[in-house]
Amino acid sequence: MKLKHIFTIAASLTFLQALPIYIAMVKPEFKDLLLADAFGKKIDMTKELGIMFDSFMLVVGLLYSGIAFAMIGARSISDLTAKKRVSFLFFVIAGFSALPDLISSIKGEPTAPLPVILMNVAVIGLLFYGSQKAVE
């Protein structure tokens, strides 16, 4: 599989992983639904907690968007060795972004929704494959 295609698919999945955050930033009822789904119950949202959570969503959403755009930009690298190295570095970034969900699930604490976790696993697998066996 070509690295250009791997980066395109990984960037699309990375953007989709943050889609619930983007929606929650503009639809407060969706944010409440996400929080209730994550914690298993409705939590009391104070003004300070709301500000903190909104800031967290903004940071995570923009971080995932930045990574997706960096993957799209990496498609233009022409040297195969450099492109494979960049794929490995994206694999490391995606792996570290998956660690909080892994640790939380082991501890029995709330995690991201299952589709988001599965997309992250797919991105990690694609990027690792790209760093090892991809062509062009």
Kinemage of the C-alpha trace (Angstrom):
@kinemage 1
@onewidth
@group {chain A} dominant
@subgroup {mainchain}
@vectorlist {calphas} color= white
{ca met a 1} P 0.000 0.000 0.000
{ca lys a 2} L 1.287 3.468 -0.814
{ca leu a 3} L 2.217 5.760 2.060
{ca lys a 4} L 0.333 8.585 0.375
{ca his a 5} L -2.875 6.555 0.732
{ca ile a 6} L -2.020 5.535 4.296
{ca phe a 7} L -1.540 9.180 5.291
{ca thr a 8} L -4.830 10.149 3.631
{ca ile a 9} L -6.785 7.389 5.401
{ca ala a 10} L -5.048 8.036 8.741
{ca ala a 11} L -5.709 11.792 8.476
{ca ser a 12} L -9.386 11.160 7.721
{ca leu a 13} L -9.752 8.780 10.674
{ca thr a 14} L -7.879 11.178 12.952
{ca phe a 15} L -10.257 13.976 12.014
{ca leu a 16} L -13.265 11.669 12.516
{ca gln a 17} L -12.020 10.693 15.992
{ca ala a 18} L -12.433 14.301 17.061
{ca leu a 19} L -15.832 14.707 15.374
{ca pro a 20} L -17.789 14.167 18.636
{ca ile a 21} L -15.712 16.957 20.196
{ca tyr a 22} L -16.418 19.323 17.306
{ca ile a 23} L -20.140 18.613 17.569
{ca ala a 24} L -20.113 19.014 21.368
{ca met a 25} L -18.440 22.409 21.036
{ca val a 26} L -21.451 23.781 19.126
{ca lys a 27} L -24.308 21.688 20.565
{ca pro a 28} L -24.457 21.811 24.380
{ca glu a 29} L -26.975 18.953 24.547
{ca phe a 30} L -24.490 16.705 22.719
{ca lys a 31} L -21.814 17.673 25.267
{ca asp a 32} L -24.188 16.622 28.059
{ca leu a 33} L -24.804 13.347 26.228
{ca leu a 34} L -21.048 12.715 25.908
{ca leu a 35} L -20.482 13.426 29.585
{ca ala a 36} L -23.379 11.214 30.670
{ca asp a 37} L -22.131 8.431 28.374
{ca ala a 38} L -18.577 8.702 29.710
{ca phe a 39} L -19.483 8.816 33.397
{ca gly a 40} L -22.614 6.668 33.285
{ca lys a 41} L -24.723 9.358 34.891
{ca lys a 42} L -25.536 13.019 34.577
{ca ile a 43} L -22.982 15.117 36.425
{ca asp a 44} L -23.511 18.521 37.980
{ca met a 45} L -21.802 21.008 35.683
{ca thr a 46} L -20.574 24.051 37.560
{ca lys a 47} L -19.509 27.181 35.687
{ca glu a 48} L -15.821 26.458 36.371
{ca leu a 49} L -16.111 22.827 35.328
{ca gly a 50} L -17.883 23.911 32.144
{ca ile a 51} L -15.106 26.365 31.298
{ca met a 52} L -12.446 23.747 31.968
{ca phe a 53} L -14.212 21.094 29.890
{ca asp a 54} L -14.779 23.532 27.005
{ca ser a 55} L -11.090 24.438 27.070
{ca phe a 56} L -10.135 20.748 27.120
{ca met a 57} L -12.401 20.042 24.133
{ca leu a 58} L -10.897 22.955 22.215
{ca val a 59} L -7.331 21.794 22.893
{ca val a 60} L -8.000 18.161 21.992
{ca gly a 61} L -10.051 19.050 18.915
{ca leu a 62} L -7.411 21.416 17.572
{ca leu a 63} L -4.615 18.980 18.406
{ca tyr a 64} L -6.284 16.198 16.418
{ca ser a 65} L -6.953 18.628 13.555
{ca gly a 66} L -3.297 19.676 13.560
{ca ile a 67} L -2.131 16.074 13.448
{ca ala a 68} L -4.537 15.335 10.580
{ca phe a 69} L -3.235 18.308 8.590
{ca ala a 70} L 0.368 17.280 9.301
{ca met a 71} L -0.444 13.829 7.886
{ca ile a 72} L -1.891 15.421 4.769
{ca gly a 73} L 1.257 17.542 4.462
{ca ala a 74} L 3.469 14.462 4.880
{ca arg a 75} L 2.025 13.077 1.640
{ca ser a 76} L 4.236 15.511 -0.295
{ca ile a 77} L 7.516 14.057 1.028
{ca ser a 78} L 9.237 12.385 -1.905
{ca asp a 79} L 11.980 10.369 -0.172
{ca leu a 80} L 10.599 6.937 0.811
{ca thr a 81} L 12.935 6.548 3.800
{ca ala a 82} L 11.941 9.944 5.188
{ca lys a 83} L 8.273 9.191 4.567
{ca lys a 84} L 8.553 5.885 6.454
{ca arg a 85} L 10.289 7.668 9.343
{ca val a 86} L 7.492 10.257 9.468
{ca ser a 87} L 4.945 7.416 9.427
{ca phe a 88} L 6.683 5.888 12.433
{ca leu a 89} L 6.659 9.236 14.253
{ca phe a 90} L 2.921 9.596 13.587
{ca phe a 91} L 2.528 6.027 14.881
{ca val a 92} L 4.229 7.075 18.139
{ca ile a 93} L 1.999 10.160 18.466
{ca ala a 94} L -1.140 8.101 17.804
{ca gly a 95} L 0.047 5.483 20.281
{ca phe a 96} L 0.508 8.036 23.034
{ca ser a 97} L -2.901 9.539 22.283
{ca ala a 98} L -4.409 6.060 22.722
{ca leu a 99} L -2.700 5.421 26.064
{ca pro a 100} L -5.172 7.365 28.240
{ca asp a 101} L -8.066 5.242 26.949
{ca leu a 102} L -6.080 2.043 27.472
{ca ile a 103} L -5.088 3.016 31.006
{ca ser a 104} L -8.638 4.129 31.833
{ca ser a 105} L -10.151 0.895 30.532
{ca ile a 106} L -7.678 -1.178 32.564
{ca lys a 107} L -8.555 0.835 35.682
{ca gly a 108} L -12.283 0.498 34.939
{ca glu a 109} L -12.718 4.244 34.520
{ca pro a 110} L -14.627 6.099 31.779
{ca thr a 111} L -13.033 6.076 28.325
{ca ala a 112} L -13.714 7.508 24.910
{ca pro a 113} L -16.599 5.978 22.942
{ca leu a 114} L -15.783 2.590 21.381
{ca pro a 115} L -15.880 3.834 17.732
{ca val a 116} L -13.263 6.473 18.599
{ca ile a 117} L -11.028 3.839 20.195
{ca leu a 118} L -11.404 1.526 17.186
{ca met a 119} L -10.531 4.354 14.786
{ca asn a 120} L -7.438 5.112 16.865
{ca val a 121} L -6.387 1.453 16.721
{ca ala a 122} L -6.878 1.491 12.936
{ca val a 123} L -4.740 4.636 12.624
{ca ile a 124} L -2.014 3.091 14.787
{ca gly a 125} L -2.015 -0.097 12.724
{ca leu a 126} L -1.942 1.755 9.395
{ca leu a 127} L 0.889 4.033 10.452
{ca phe a 128} L 2.981 1.170 11.820
{ca tyr a 129} L 2.400 -0.808 8.630
{ca gly a 130} L 3.371 2.285 6.647
{ca ser a 131} L 6.586 2.677 8.597
{ca gln a 132} L 7.593 -0.925 7.908
{ca lys a 133} L 6.231 -2.204 4.604
{ca ala a 134} L 4.602 0.560 2.604
{ca val a 135} L 5.843 1.638 -0.817
{ca glu a 136} L 6.220 5.045 -2.448
